[in-house]
Amino acid sequence: MIGSSRFWLWRLPGVVAAGATILFAGGFWLALRGALGDPIGAPPPPPQAAQASVRTSSRRLLLVLGDSLARGTGDEAGKGFSADVLEVMKKKAPAEIANLSVNGAESAELKELVASANVRSLAASADLILVSIGGNDLSHAVPRGPDPGIRAIEDVSTARRRYAENLRAILGDLRRANPSAPIFLLGLYDPFGDAGPGGRMGASVILNWNTLIEETAFSFPATLVIPTFDLFERRPDRLAADRFHPNRKGYAAIAIRMGQLLPEAP
């Protein structure tokens, strides 16, 4: 009996730790899949060359970069937060928009886009730059098999490291092209809430990524993170029919928060 007790005394912590890790992986995987059995979104298409021209107008320029949120996917009015922000800018001075965002884009694609000469020229003349990137890096990293196990944690951790490197490169290129224009970087939100097993665990992962976004943005001047997690917490009425992208209410809420931070027109 004494030998048996000593065995469990030494082995029990390891067994508990292993079980907790597997539980976290399974719960996190289910949370990001929405506990519905379907992956969120599709892998991004191959990157295409940017179709952007150098600005010639004297009006203020709003440059929008990133993924489907930057494009306004899910907005039944077809506007998105960028169109709302443009309207606010126009109330202060004439303004125009260049939206180069792509549905499904990950940070690697945006990094390549921002490094192009055309986009650097647009960034150099922009008065405000809006960036939404990272959600696809996270969701596309979730394993697609029926039993993710430890692989979910490993894949998401690898995606997080790559995202951090890409985000630093993106912001670095934008800041070198334009040292002074404000950059608004959209934070991530949790469209699933507490739904399904591991819902709270999935939310904690998203908050962890938001911390990374905040820390990265802090290293660059005039770069602000626009928090969105609280805007969608327990607010399914702000989600589109796909239960993932914002609807008109959701995008309007994001735009209002951005509008509060807009600089005055010169």
N, C-alpha and C positions, 0 to 999 in steps of 0.2 A: 504493500500500500504506500509505503514511504517513497519507493522508487517511482511508482505511478504518479504520485503527487508532484514530485520534483519534475517529472517529464512534462506534465501539463503546466506547471509554473513557468517553465522556460518556453514552451511551445505556444501557449495560448495567445500571448500578445501578437505573435507573427500571424497566427490564423485569423485573429480579429482584424489586423491591418490589411491582410490580403482580401478578406471579405468586404471591408469598407471600400477598398479600391475598386473592386469589381462592381459594387453597388453604385459608386459614383459614376463609373464609366457607363453602366447601363442606364442610369437615370439621366445623365447628361445627353446621351444619344437619343433617348426617347423625347426629351424636352426639345431639342433642336429639330427633331422630326415632327414635333407637334403631337406625338403619341398617336399619329394617324397611319403610320406605316408607309408614308411617302416622303421622299427627300424634298427639301425646300429648294425650289429653283432648279435650273439646269447648269451644267458646267459652262463657263464662259466661252463664247465663240473665239476663234483665232483672232488675234489683234489685227486691226486694219489701219492703214495709214490715215493720219488725221487730215480731214478736209477743212482746213482753217486758213483764213486769209488775214493779212496784217491789217490792223485797224486804220482807217483813214478818216473816220468821222470825228467831229469835235465833241460829240456827246460822251457822257460818262459811260464806261464799259463795265458790265457785270459778266465775269467769266465763271462758268459752271463746269465742274469736272467730276467724274466719278461713275456711279452705278445707276441702277434703276430708280433709286430714290431721287437722285439728282435729275433724272428725266421726268419724274412725276408719275411713274407707273402706279396704277391703282386709283388715281384721281379721276372720278367720273366726269369732272369738268375739264379734264385735259390740261390742267395748269401746273400743278406741283408747287413746291415752296419757292422755286426760283422765279416763277412768274409773279408770285405775290410780292417777293422782295423787289423785283423790277418795278412794280407799280408804286411801291413806297419810294423808291429812288426817283421815279419820274415826278413825284409830287414836290421834290426839292430842286430837281434840275433835269434837263433832257438826258435820257439814258437809253442804252441799247444792250442786248444780251448776246452772248456767244455760248451756247450750250453744247459741249463736246462729250457729254456723258454717254455711256453705253450700257444697256441692260446686261446684267450678268458679269460685269467687269470686276476683276480682282485687282489688288494693289500692284501686282506685277505688270498688268496691262496698262494701268494708269501711269506707273513709273516710266514705261517705254514711251507713252504718249507725251508726257510732260517733258521728256528729254528731247523731243523733236523741235526743230527750228521754228516751225510755224506756231506751235503752242507757246514756246518761250517768247516769241514776238508778241502774241496776244497777252500773255501774262505781264510783259513789260509795260504795256499800255493800259492794263486793267485798273479800275478804281476800287473794285471789290472782287474777291475770289471765293467762291463757295465750293467746298469739296465734301463729297460723301463717298467713302470707301472703307471696306473692312468687313461688312456684313457677309459678303460672298466668300471672302477668305475663310471666315469661320464656318458658315453653313456647308460650303463645299468640302471642308476638311472632315466632316463627319462620315465615318465608314458606312457603306451602303448595305453590308451584309446583315443577316438576321441576328447575329450575336457579336457585337463590337468588342466587348471585353476590354482588355488593357489597351488594345489598338486604338480605341477612341481617344484616350488620353494622350497617347504618343503622337497620333496624327494631328490633333488639335494643338498640342504644344509645339510641334514643328511648324504648323501654319502660323502660330503666334509669333515665333521668332522671325520667320520670313516677312510677315506683315510689318513687324517693327522696323526691320531693315528697309523695306520698301517705302514705308511712310516717312522715315527720315530722309530718304533720297528724294521723294516727291516734294516734301516741304523745303528741302534744301535747294532744289532746282527752281522752285517757284520764288523763293526768297532771293536767290541770286539774280533772277530775271527782274524782280520787282522788290526792292528792299523795304518799301513803305506801305503798299496797299494792304488793307486788312484781309486776312485769310480766315474764313469761318469753316471750321472742320466739324462735320456732323458726328455726334456720338451715336452709339448703338442703343437699340431698345429691345425689349423682350416681347414679341408678339404673342407668346404662348401663355404668359402669366403662370398661374398655379396648375394649369390643366395637365393632366396625365402624370404618371409616375416620374419623380425626379424633376418636377417643374421648378422647384426652388433651387435645385442644383444647377440647372441650366441657366437660371437668372444670375447665379453667382459667377458663372463663367463669363457671361456677357459683361457684368460689372467689372470683372478683372480685366477684360479687354478695354473697357472704357478708361480704367486707370492707366493703362499703357498709352492710350491716345492722349490723355491729359498730360502725362509726363513727357511724351514726345513733343507735343505742341508747345510746352513750356520752354523748350530749348530755342524756339524761334520767335523773334520779335513780332508784335502785332498779329499773332496767331491765336485765335480763340476757339475753344471747343464749345459747341452748342449742345447742351445736354438734352436728350430726348427720352431717356428711360422713364422718367416720371410722367411724361406726357402721355404714355401709352400703358402705364401700370394700371391694371383693372379698368381699362377703357377700350373694350372691344368695339365700341361705337365709332372709334377713330380708325378702324381697320377696314380695308377693302374686302371684296367678296372672297379673295384668295386667303384671307386671314393672315396675311404676312405683310403686304405693303400698306401704307396709310391710304385712307380715302380723302375726300375733300376736307373733312373736319381735321383729320390728322395733319395733312400738309399745311392747312391754315394755322394750326397750333404751332408748328415748327416755324413758319414764316413770322408769326407774331413775336416769337422769342428772338428771332434774328433781327427783326425790325427795331427791337428795343436797343440793339447794340450797334445799329448803323451810324457811321460818322456823319456829321453835318456836311452838306455840300460846300465846297470852297466858294 
